[in-house]
Amino acid sequence: FPVTIVGGVSNSAHQSGLAADIQPVAMTIDELDKLYDLAYKKFDNIGDGRRLRFTNVDVRSPKPDGKKRTWIY
């Protein structure tokens, strides 16, 4: 499958290999929702980019209080 590398800010988790944006080539909105829900269950940190057709996953530890780090793009 095609992969696009887009970079990121110099101190981002992307630059150190700890985060990735998943952007399927062709998915319905329902499939994007399912992808986000699956990623939310599997990762401690997640970014909701469904509006822009991607999901951000991040393998860093959760916050000290145990809560997920979440972002909306």
Secondary structure, DSSP 8 states (H G I E B T S, - for coil): ---------TTSTTTTTSEEEE--SS--HHHHHHHHHHHHHH-SEEEEEGGGTEEEEE-S---TTS--EEEE-
